[in-house]
Amino acid sequence: MGAFIPRDVQEFLDGYPDLHDYRSLSRNLRFYSNELRCQPDCKLISEIHEEWLGDYSLLETKHGYIQWLFPIREDGLNYAAQPLQKHEIKAMTKDDTIMLQILTSYKLMLDFYGMRLENEATGLISRSKNYTSQYKNLCRSSHNNLRISRILKCLSEFGYEHLNYAFLLHVLNEQSEHGQLNTSIIRHSMDRWWANCVRGHRERDWINEKIVRVRNRDVDEPFVFTREMYEAAINNWNNEGRF
């Protein structure tokens, strides 16, 4: 693990050096400004947040919305959506209302995945009240793994990368200490894609080192990444800028 980084993730880490900024494209900015309805669902961002929270069947079966909620600089399967542009990132990050909307989108999907954002500043996550059923859904519905990769890339683009650290370490704690979210498919997605969707070199290396230790089953005393370790790591990063 760690030697091979998928091409799409490497392009993300490099900042997409070969992509141009097309100022004529602005659907992501307009959508998050609550001016444009997404397609094919014909919803404003405010309507999705108000109407879709907790509607797990809808969030599972619909697919077009994820590119609107979490735009990245890559093409996707919904051709009504557009790749995120640099000028959009600049405008959106300067708008406090839009930044809160992006955070609300993240909370919406966390709830769908059986998780709850405990602290917006640190990114600390806990289980939601419906975690049992939603963890099961996450384990059996592998298309959500691709969604999570997109979510992590999107959060990084908008300066929310600390949320990625907390998400990844929460999943690692669930796998290591509790045996939750521990399917081979989720481990593969996490180890190859999710854990590398972190542009901070030190943070990426630290997280990957902890994953390697958890995955190593050959030692006499297996390493367990506990909840206490998780909370300490997140608090250390928030207070000192390092794990």
Sequence and secondary structure as in RCSB ss.txt:
>XXXX:A:sequence
MGAFIPRDVQEFLDGYPDLHDYRSLSRNLRFYSNELRCQPDCKLISEIHEEWLGDYSLLETKHGYIQWLFPIRED
GLNYAAQPLQKHEIKAMTKDDTIMLQILTSYKLMLDFYGMRLENEATGLISRSKNYTSQYKNLCRSSHNNLRISR
ILKCLSEFGYEHLNYAFLLHVLNEQSEHGQLNTSIIRHSMDRWWANCVRGHRERDWINEKIVRVRNRDVDEPFVF
TREMYEAAINNWNNEGRF
>XXXX:A:secstr
  S   HHHHHHHTT TT    TT  HHHHHHTT S  TTT   HHHHHHHSTT HHHHHH  TTHHHHS  SS 
 S TTS    HHHHHHHHT HHHHHHHHHHHHHHHHHTTEEES TTT  EEE TTHHHHHHHHHH THHHHHHHH
HHHHHHHTT HHHHHHHHHHHHHHHHHH  S  HHHHHHHHHTGGG    HHHHHHHHHHHHHHH   SSS    
 HHHHHHHHHHHHHHS  
